[in-house]
Amino acid sequence: MSMKEVASWALNVCHARGVQFADCRIVDERQRGLATKNGKVGHAADSQSLGIGIRVLADGAWGFAATEDLARQGVELTAGQAVEIARASARVKQHDVRLAPEKAYTDDWTSPYQIDPFSISVEQNLDLLMKIDAELRAVQGITLAETNMNFRRYEQWYYSSDGADIHQVKYTTGAGYAAFAFAGAEIHKRSYPTSFGGQWQDRGYELIHELKLLENARRIAEECVALHRADQCPEGKFDIILDSSQLGLQIHESIGHPIELDRVLGMEANFAGTSFLTLEKLRKLKYGSELVNVVADARPEHGPGLGTFKYDDEGVPAQCTPIISHGLFTGYLTSRETAATVGLERSGGTVRGEGWNRLPMIRMTNVSILPGENKLSPEELIASTDHGIFFQTNRSWSIDDKRYNFQFGTEIGWEIKGGKLGRMLKNPSYSGITTEFWNSMDAICSREHWTLWGTPNCGKGQPQQVMGTGHGASPARFRGVKVGTAYKGN
C-alpha cells in the first residue's frame, strides 16, 4: 500500500462530494527525548506516530478530520467527516474562504544531515549527558544539574485535489543543560548553549559534537555559583547589548508573533494573541532604526532552522519575506487564505501543523535579523560603549497580548565601563515598548557572529500546537533602555 494510494481514497471521497478543494498530509514521526537530573535519568522516551489529516474546503468553509487508521474504510470515513464539518461550518460563516492560486508541485526533499541521530545509541546519549551532569555538580555550590537531548525524524507526504505530490523528511537535533545554585533566599541559574532546552537545529547528531557541551560545563557551573556574590543589577536608563540568543527571543516575542496575519485579523487569539500591527501600518510604520532588517525565511539556504522547509503544509514553496526593511514595516506571515487581505497574489508559504492530527495554521518560519554589513565584532561593540550593560541568556519574558509592552530578564549581566566588560551583575532585566526599542538599535555585529537559534516550544492555537521556529541574530546594541531588577534579591 503506497501513501499515494491512501491519499487517493481520501481525495476521491472529497471529489465525489463536490468540494472546492481538499488536501491531506500523511505524517510518520519519530521522537527520542532524554534528560538527566542530579546524576539520575529524569526522562527517557522514544515514540512513533503515523496518521493522516484531511482538510476540505466546501461551501466556502473549512472542515478538518484526522485518523491513525490508514485502512481504506477508516480513511474514507474520515474524509467524509471532514466534508460534513466543512458544510456545517458553512452555515455560520461570515464570508467565503478564497484561496490564493498556487501551482501544484511534485517534489522530494530531505533536510541535510551528516549523522542520523537515531543511529547513535541511547546508551551513548545518556553517557554524554551523565558526564555533563557530573561536571556541573563537581563545582561546589551547585544544588541542581539538569541536561537534555532530543531527536526527531518527521516524514510527510502532501497531496491535494489540485495535483500536488510532495514528500519531505526533516531531522531535528537539540541539546542543552542548566545548573542551579540555591543559597539563602536566592536561586540562580546558568544555561548552555542557551536556556529553555538549549540549541536546536534541523541537523543530525553532528550538532551535538559542534556545541562543545562538556567543554563548557565547568565554566557555566562556576558562573552560576558566582552569581550569589555578584552585585544587583542597577536601575535606570542604560545603553544595553543583547547577546545573540537573547536577541533571538526578543525577535520571537516582539516581531515574530505580531506579524502572524491570523492574529492581526482576529482569526486566532489563543495564548494572549492579538497584535498591534493592524493593516494600515503595513509599509507605513517605522518599526525600527535604519539598521533593523528582518526577514521571514523558510528557504534551506537561510540555514538549518526549525522554521526551514522546502514547502509549507499547503504545498507552497518556501520563500523569503522582508518583514522590516531599513526600519520600515514591510510584511506579514501569510497563508493562501489570508494573502489577499494584504494585497498579495500568493501565499508567503508559512502554514504548518504540529502533526497529522492538527489543522495547519500560520506559524513563524525563521524570523531573523540580518547581520551588520560592517565587520563589527562583539569585542568592538563593547569597546565602543562607554557605560552600559551586557545581557546574556534569557531567564524570563513578559509581553502584553498586542505584543507592545514587554519586560525581559536574563540569567546574567555584565557591566560595561569605559569600553570594557566589568563586574558580573545578578537579576538583570530590561523593559520597553516594541517600536521604541527597535528604533533605539544603533549597532549590530557582522555575519561571522550571527547564529540561527532554534525555539522548539512555541505554542499557538487550540487545541495547542507546539512548533519549532528559528531566529538568526548577531549581538546588538540599543541606546537608552530602561533597566531594572525583575527579581529583588537580598
C-alpha positions in Angstrom: 0.0 0.0 0.0 1.6 3.3 -1.1 1.0 6.6 0.7 -0.3 8.0 -2.6 -3.0 5.3 -2.7 -4.0 6.1 0.9 -4.4 9.8 -0.1 -6.3 9.0 -3.2 -9.0 7.2 -1.1 -9.5 10.5 0.9 -9.4 12.8 -2.2 -11.8 10.6 -4.2 -14.4 10.9 -1.4 -14.0 14.6 -1.3 -14.2 14.9 -5.1 -17.4 12.7 -5.2 -19.0 15.1 -2.6 -18.3 18.2 -4.7 -15.9 20.1 -2.6 -14.0 23.1 -3.9 -10.6 22.0 -2.6 -9.1 19.2 -0.5 -5.6 18.3 0.7 -4.2 15.6 3.0 -1.0 15.2 5.0 0.2 11.8 6.0 2.8 12.1 8.7 5.2 9.5 10.1 7.0 11.0 13.1 9.6 9.5 15.5 10.9 11.3 18.6 13.5 10.5 21.2 13.8 12.6 24.4 16.3 12.1 27.1 17.0 14.1 30.3 19.1 13.7 33.5 18.6 15.4 36.9 21.4 15.3 39.5 23.1 12.1 38.2 19.9 10.2 37.5 17.8 9.6 34.4 15.0 12.2 34.6 13.2 11.3 31.4 13.7 8.8 28.6 11.1 8.3 25.8 11.1 7.0 22.3 7.8 7.4 20.4 6.4 6.9 16.9 3.2 8.1 15.4 1.6 7.7 11.9 -1.7 9.2 10.7 -3.5 11.3 8.1 -5.1 14.7 8.4 -7.6 15.7 5.8 -8.5 19.4 5.1 -11.5 20.3 3.0 -13.0 23.5 1.6 -16.7 23.1 0.9 -19.4 25.8 0.6 -16.8 28.4 1.3 -15.8 27.0 4.7 -13.1 24.7 6.2 -13.5 21.2 7.6 -10.8 19.1 9.1 -10.6 15.5 10.4 -7.8 13.1 11.2 -7.2 9.4 11.9 -4.4 6.9 12.6 -6.5 4.2 10.9 -4.9 4.1 7.4 -7.1 1.2 6.1 -9.4 2.2 3.3 -12.6 2.3 5.3 -11.0 4.4 8.1 -9.6 6.9 5.6 -12.8 7.2 3.6 -14.9 7.6 6.8 -12.5 10.4 8.0 -12.7 12.2 4.6 -16.5 12.1 4.8 -16.3 13.6 8.3 -14.1 16.5 7.1 -16.7 17.3 4.4 -19.5 17.2 6.9 -17.6 19.5 9.2 -17.0 22.0 6.3 -20.7 22.0 5.4 -21.7 22.6 9.0 -19.1 25.4 9.3 -20.5 27.0 6.2 -23.8 27.5 8.0 -22.2 30.0 10.3 -19.5 31.5 8.1 -19.1 35.3 7.9 -17.7 35.2 4.4 -16.4 32.6 1.8 -12.9 31.4 2.2 -11.0 32.1 -1.0 -7.5 30.6 -1.6 -4.8 32.4 -3.4 -3.7 30.4 -6.5 -0.7 28.1 -6.3 0.8 25.7 -8.7 0.7 22.0 -7.9 4.3 20.7 -7.2 5.7 17.3 -7.3 8.9 17.0 -5.3 11.0 15.0 -2.8 13.2 16.8 -0.2 15.2 15.8 2.9 16.8 18.3 5.2 20.6 18.0 5.1 22.3 15.9 7.9 25.6 14.1 8.3 24.9 11.6 11.1 21.4 10.1 11.5 20.7 10.9 15.2 18.8 7.7 15.6 22.0 5.7 14.6 23.6 6.8 17.9 22.5 4.5 20.8 20.5 5.8 23.8 23.4 4.5 26.0 25.9 6.8 24.2 23.4 9.7 24.5 23.0 9.1 28.3 26.7 8.6 28.8 27.4 12.1 27.5 24.5 13.7 29.5 25.8 12.0 32.7 29.3 13.3 32.1 28.0 16.8 31.7 25.8 16.4 34.8 28.8 15.2 36.9 30.9 18.1 35.6 28.3 20.6 36.6 27.9 19.1 40.1 31.7 18.9 40.6 31.5 22.7 41.3 30.9 23.4 44.9 27.6 25.2 45.5 25.6 23.7 42.6 22.4 22.2 44.0 20.7 21.0 40.9 22.0 20.0 37.4 19.7 19.2 34.5 20.6 18.1 31.0 18.5 17.2 27.9 18.9 15.8 24.4 16.2 15.5 21.8 15.9 14.0 18.3 13.1 13.9 15.8 12.5 12.5 12.3 9.5 14.0 10.7 8.4 12.5 7.3 5.4 13.9 5.5 3.5 13.2 2.3 1.3 16.0 1.0 -1.3 15.5 -1.7 -4.0 17.9 -2.9 -7.0 17.9 -5.2 -5.0 20.3 -7.4 -2.5 17.6 -8.0 0.3 18.4 -5.5 2.5 15.4 -4.6 5.3 16.4 -2.1 7.4 14.2 0.1 9.6 15.8 2.8 11.8 14.4 5.6 13.2 16.6 8.4 15.7 15.6 11.0 15.9 17.8 14.2 18.5 17.7 16.9 18.5 19.7 20.2 20.5 19.7 23.4 21.3 21.8 26.4 21.8 21.9 30.2 21.3 24.1 33.2 23.0 24.5 36.6 21.1 25.8 39.6 22.6 27.2 42.9 20.2 27.6 45.8 21.6 29.6 48.8 19.9 31.8 51.4 16.7 33.1 49.8 18.0 33.1 46.2 18.2 30.6 43.3 20.5 31.4 40.4 20.6 29.5 37.1 23.0 29.3 34.2 22.2 27.5 31.0 24.2 26.4 27.9 24.2 26.9 24.9 21.1 28.9 25.8 18.1 28.5 28.2 14.9 26.5 27.9 16.2 23.4 26.2 19.4 24.7 24.6 20.2 24.9 20.9 18.0 23.1 18.3 18.5 22.9 14.6 17.3 20.8 11.7 20.5 18.8 11.5 21.9 15.4 12.6 24.0 14.3 15.5 26.9 16.4 14.2 25.2 19.4 16.0 25.9 17.7 19.4 29.6 17.5 18.5 29.7 21.1 17.5 28.1 22.5 20.6 31.0 21.5 22.8 28.6 20.7 25.7 31.1 19.0 28.0 33.8 21.5 27.4 31.7 24.4 28.7 30.1 22.7 31.7 32.6 23.8 34.4 32.6 27.5 33.3 28.7 27.6 33.3 28.5 26.0 36.8 31.2 28.4 38.2 29.3 31.4 36.8 26.1 30.1 38.4 27.7 29.9 41.9 29.4 33.3 41.4 26.1 35.0 40.8 25.3 34.7 44.5 28.3 37.0 45.2 27.5 39.4 42.3 26.1 42.9 42.7 22.5 43.5 42.0 21.9 45.0 38.5 21.5 48.8 38.8 18.3 50.5 37.8 17.9 53.4 35.4 18.4 54.1 31.7 21.4 52.5 30.1 22.8 51.5 26.7 22.4 47.7 26.5 24.0 45.0 24.5 22.0 41.8 24.0 23.8 38.5 23.1 22.5 36.8 20.0 20.3 34.2 21.8 18.5 36.9 23.9 18.1 39.0 20.7 16.6 35.9 19.1 13.9 35.7 21.8 13.3 39.4 21.6 12.6 38.9 17.8 10.3 35.9 18.6 8.1 37.8 21.0 8.1 41.4 19.7 8.3 40.8 15.9 7.5 37.1 15.2 4.1 36.9 16.9 2.7 40.3 16.0 3.4 39.7 12.2 1.2 36.5 12.2 -1.7 37.7 9.9 -4.3 35.4 11.5 -3.6 37.2 14.9 -3.9 40.6 13.2 -7.2 39.6 11.6 -8.6 38.2 14.8 -8.9 34.6 13.4 -6.5 33.3 16.1 -6.1 34.8 19.6 -5.1 32.0 22.0 -2.0 32.4 24.2 -2.5 36.1 24.6 -2.7 36.6 21.0 -3.7 39.7 19.0 -1.3 42.3 17.5 -0.6 46.0 17.5 0.4 45.6 13.8 -3.0 46.5 12.3 -3.3 46.5 8.5 -3.0 50.3 8.0 0.6 50.1 9.4 1.9 48.0 6.6 4.6 49.9 4.6 4.0 53.0 6.8 5.1 52.1 10.3 8.8 52.9 11.3 9.3 49.7 13.2 13.0 50.2 13.9 16.1 52.1 13.1 17.8 52.0 9.7 19.9 49.1 10.8 16.9 46.8 11.5 16.4 44.4 8.6 14.3 41.4 9.5 13.2 38.6 7.1 10.9 35.5 7.5 12.9 33.0 5.6 11.9 29.3 5.3 14.3 28.5 2.4 17.0 25.9 3.1 19.7 28.4 2.1 18.8 30.5 5.1 20.2 27.8 7.3 19.1 24.7 9.2 16.5 26.5 11.3 13.4 24.9 12.9 11.4 27.1 10.5 13.2 25.7 7.4 11.4 23.5 4.8 11.1 23.2 1.0 7.2 23.5 1.0 4.8 24.5 3.7 1.7 22.4 4.7 -0.4 24.0 1.9 2.2 22.9 -0.7 3.5 26.4 -1.2 7.3 26.7 -1.8 9.5 28.2 1.0 10.1 31.9 0.5 12.0 34.9 2.0 9.6 37.7 3.0 11.0 41.0 4.0 9.4 41.9 7.4 11.3 45.0 8.3 13.4 46.8 5.7 15.8 49.5 6.9 13.4 50.0 9.8 10.1 50.1 7.7 7.5 47.5 8.4 7.1 45.7 5.1 5.4 42.3 5.5 3.3 39.7 7.4 3.3 35.9 7.7 0.5 34.8 5.3 -1.4 31.8 4.1 -3.3 31.0 0.9 -6.5 32.1 2.7 -5.2 35.5 4.1 -2.8 36.7 1.4 -5.4 38.7 -0.4 -6.3 40.8 2.7 -2.9 42.5 2.4 -3.0 42.8 -1.4 -0.8 39.7 -2.2 -1.5 37.5 -5.1 0.1 34.4 -3.5 0.7 33.0 0.0 4.1 33.7 1.7 4.2 29.9 2.5 4.1 30.0 6.3 1.4 27.4 7.1 2.3 24.4 9.3 0.6 21.9 11.5 2.3 20.2 14.5 1.4 16.8 13.3 -1.1 14.8 11.3 -3.9 15.4 13.8 -3.7 19.2 13.8 -5.2 21.8 11.4 -2.3 23.7 9.8 -2.1 27.4 10.6 0.2 30.4 10.1 3.4 29.8 12.0 6.7 31.7 12.2 9.4 30.3 9.9 12.9 31.6 10.6 12.3 35.2 11.6 15.8 36.6 11.6 17.5 39.9 11.9 20.1 40.3 9.1 23.7 40.9 10.4 25.6 44.2 10.0 27.3 45.0 6.8 30.5 46.2 8.6 33.0 43.8 10.2 31.8 44.6 13.7 32.8 42.0 16.5 31.2 41.8 20.0 34.5 42.9 21.4 34.4 46.1 19.2 30.8 46.6 20.1 31.7 46.6 23.8 34.8 48.8 23.3 32.6 51.5 21.6 30.1 51.5 24.6 31.1 53.9 27.3 28.7 52.8 30.1 26.2 50.0 29.6 25.1 46.5 30.5 25.6 43.3 28.5 22.6 40.9 28.9 23.3 37.2 28.4 20.9 34.1 28.2 17.2 34.6 28.7 15.6 33.8 32.1 12.1 35.2 31.8 9.8 37.2 29.4 6.6 39.0 29.7 4.7 40.9 26.9 1.2 42.1 26.5 -1.4 40.5 24.3 -0.8 43.1 21.5 2.9 42.5 21.7 3.7 46.1 22.6 4.9 46.4 26.2 7.5 44.0 27.3 9.9 43.1 30.1 12.7 40.5 29.8 15.1 39.2 32.4 18.4 37.3 31.7 20.4 34.9 33.8 23.5 37.1 34.0 24.6 40.6 33.1 28.0 42.3 32.9 28.6 46.0 33.5 30.4 47.8 30.7 32.6 50.8 31.8 34.9 52.7 29.5 34.5 50.2 26.7 35.4 47.2 28.9 33.4 44.3 30.5 33.4 44.9 34.2 31.7 43.3 37.2 29.1 40.5 37.0 25.6 41.5 37.7 22.7 39.4 39.0 19.0 39.6 38.3 19.3 41.9 35.3 16.1 42.9 33.4 15.1 45.5 30.8 11.7 46.7 29.6 10.3 48.8 26.8 7.8 49.4 24.1 8.3 47.3 20.9 8.7 50.1 18.3 10.7 52.4 20.7 13.0 49.6 21.5 13.8 48.6 17.9 14.2 52.3 16.9 16.9 52.6 19.6 19.1 49.9 17.9 22.3 51.6 16.7 24.8 48.8 16.1 24.7 45.1 15.2 27.6 42.6 14.8 28.5 41.1 11.4 27.8 37.7 9.8 30.5 35.7 11.5 28.9 36.4 14.9 25.4 35.5 13.6 23.7 32.3 15.0 20.5 30.7 13.8 18.9 29.8 17.2 16.1 27.2 17.5 13.0 27.8 19.6 11.4 24.3 19.9 8.5 25.2 22.2 6.4 27.9 20.5 2.7 27.4 21.5 -0.2 28.5 19.4 -3.8 27.5 18.7 -6.5 25.5 20.4 -6.0 22.6 20.7 -2.5 23.7 21.4 0.2 23.2 18.7 3.8 23.3 19.8 6.1 24.2 16.9 9.7 24.9 16.2 10.8 28.3 14.9 14.2 29.7 14.0 15.7 33.1 14.9 19.0 34.3 13.4 20.7 37.1 15.3 24.1 38.8 16.0 24.8 40.7 19.2 23.3 44.2 19.0 23.3 47.5 21.0 20.2 49.5 22.0 20.5 53.1 23.4 18.8 54.5 26.5 16.8 51.4 27.5 15.0 51.2 30.9 16.9 48.7 33.0 15.7 47.3 36.3 15.7 44.3 38.5 13.0 41.9 37.8 13.9 39.8 40.8 14.6 41.7 44.1 17.3 39.7 45.9 18.6 40.2 49.4 
